[in-house]
Amino acid sequence: MMSGGKAVPVTLSGAEEVPPVSVPGSGNFGHSLLGYVAAARGLDRLEADRARLADDLDANWEVLAEAVQTVMRRHGIEDAYEQLKALTRGERVTPERLREFVHGLPIPEDAKARLLALTPGTYTGAAPELAKKI
């Protein structure tokens, strides 16, 4: 890239080097383009650790609080947020604690069954519908 009138090589990851580029009038655009190319190359090398993500989800049953609160409100339970706050604050929510909470709710059995069938790994909330709107 031009820097004070001369071409300067750009090092990406310490091991690869981009040859000097000299485009008159490119200024900051050229630097931005090289940065974008380097970032894209780096992102292409990333892989998600699916097992670790699944383990992390399985350890955080708190993510199901949104689903439980939604069902509670749908069935007219007052203070749904406050009740869940008492369940989720200060202590880990285990599958057992969540099941006990759901069993104690004054909601129809089919609604309880749907909530009890959820796991942190299977619950997506409104994400699929919201993604379609993008």
N, C-alpha and C positions, 0 to 999 in steps of 0.2 A: 504494500500500500504506500501511497505517497506520504512522506513525512518530511516536510521541509524541502521538497523537491527531489527526493531520492526514493527508490523502491526499498521497502523493508520487508524481510521475510516474517511470517507469522507462525509461531509455534503453538500447536493445538494442545496436545497432551504430553508434551515433552519428548515424544518419540517420533511424531510426524511433523513435517514442516510443509507449509503451503508455499509454493514458489512466489517470488515477488510479483506483485501486480501493479501496473501503472496505468491508470485510466484518467486522462485529463479531466478535471472538473468533477471527479467522483467524490472527493471530500469525505464527509461522514457517512455517506451512503455506502461507500466501499467497505468501510470498517464495519458497518452494520451488517452488510451482506456476508462478510467473512465470519462475523460472530454468529449469524444465523446458521450458516453452513456447519460451523464447528459444533454448535448446540445440537443440530439435527443429527450429526454423526454420533455424538455422545448419547442422545436419546435412543437411537437405533440399537445401541448396545445394552440397554437396560432390559431386565426381565423381572417380572413380579415373582416373589417367592410365595406361591399359592398355598403351600402347606403352612407357612408362618402366618399368612393372612387368615386362613381358616382357624388356626389355633387362637389367634387374637380375637376373632369374632366369638368363638366358643367360650372364651373367658369373660365376655362382656355381655351378659344377659340384660343389662340396662337398656340396650338398644331397642328392646321390645316394649319399653314403657310407652312409647308413642302409640303403638298398636293397641295396647291395653287401654290407654286413656281415650283413644278414639272410640273404641267399643263401649266404654263406660259412658261417655257422653251421648252416644247414639241411643243408649237405653235409659237416658234420663237420670243418671247417677250424679248427684250434686257433689261438688268439691272433688271431682275426679283428679284434678291436678294436685291438690293438697294431699289426697290419699296416696298417690304415686310418689309424691315428694317424700312422704314419710317412709315409703318402702325403699326408695333409691338413694337417699342422702346418708352419707356417713358409713355405709356398709355395702359390701359387694352384694349384688343380686345374683343368687345362685338359681339354678333351675328349680330346685326344691322350694325356695322361698317364693319364686314367681308362681309356681303351681299352687302353693298354699293360698297365695293372695287371690288368684283367679278363681279357685274353688269357693272362696268366701264371698265372691261378688254376687249380688242379686240380679243376675242376667240369665237369659234362657240357656239351657244346656247346650244347644247347638253352637251358640256364640262362645261358650266356655271351651267346647271341643275345638273350635277353630283357633282360639288363642293358645290352647295347650299344645296344638300341633305345630305351632311356630317355633323356630329356632333362630338365633341371631344370624345364622348363615342363609336362612331361607326367606327372611323378612326383607322386603324391598320398599315397603310403604308406597308412596305415590311416585317413586322414581321412574318406573316405566312410562307412566302417562306424561310426566313432565319432560322426559327425554324425547318423546315423540313430538313435542311442541317446539323443539329447537330447530 
